[in-house]
């Protein structure tokens, strides 16, 4: 297993992170999975034995049951050497202060997560989504308080836009508060929107990137093919709608390229999709999830798969989106003075694409 520095922090995390949304099966999460303690323990053991040192969860997964299951598994000696990342923001009750990024909710949510997971500290505490009603000064001060109290070691964000992140980093710098070390984002061969702002910001500002749903909810696993219905037992078969697919023809062209490369290499399409991400500029770790040992074993093997330049070119070409404004204008008129962060997006388009 490869270990990579998480942003500007001194923390090293495995290139593969274990996702746990399949634990619990309460409410909306039942569509994803409903694993109990025994099955979840086997999967955690499998990942940790493979070198995974970061496990990602959230209080909203099965309304806290996912965290409780992790607490049963990781409580005691098993906790040593394993980093836990969790998140807060979404409703955890019916009260007016049971959601959001207010000081009230964040501190209460953190303390509840600590109790459910039977631990004294959360290694990476992430705000799960933007809150446009709470001042960022309040949110960042609350996160800073949790770090200084020893309840949290590092902080990150998830699903923020570019200006949200930059404003938060500005508040941290101005007020000398803890700053985000990472962002958790959706980024796949099918959905490369993050390359417009989020990836360049990570490169420029020193944020680690953790990728959620790197197989697009299973759409890039090779199980889904053109002109076929969703296979029984998959999220899509159960009505899962993330991520949104705007161009089905493009999706299936990407899948066909994945399957072709996988066949040439004797590996799965999922491994090729994950290996592509692991080689992208700025990406620290990809979060894998699943319901079975076979799924995890297959995905874990992606950490050892190195794609050739030609294979990457094929994948880049079939998935390359249109260059949006102002980037096409910068390509045309500013390409003599582009920095590393700019080039992470614009470089592939400099030949007129």
Buried (B, 14 or more C-beta within 10 A) or exposed (E): EEBBBBBBBEBBBBBBBBBBBBBBBBEEBEBBBBBEBEBBBBBBEBBBEBBBBBBBBBBBBBBBBBBBBBBBBBEEEBBEEBBBBBBBBBEBEEEEEBBBBBBBBBBBBBEBBBEBBBBEBBBBBBBBBBBEEBEBBBBBBBBBBBBEEEBBBBBBBBBBEBEBBBBBBEBBEEEEBBBBBBBBBBBBBBBBBBBBBBBBBBBBBBBBBBBBBBBBBBBBBBBBEEEEEBEEEBBBBEEBEEBEBEEEEBBBBBBBBBBBBBEEBEBBBBBBBBBBBBBBBBBBBBBBBBBBEEBBBBBBBBBEBEBEEEBBEBBBEBBBEEBEEEBEEBBEEEBEEBEEBBBBBBBBBEEEE
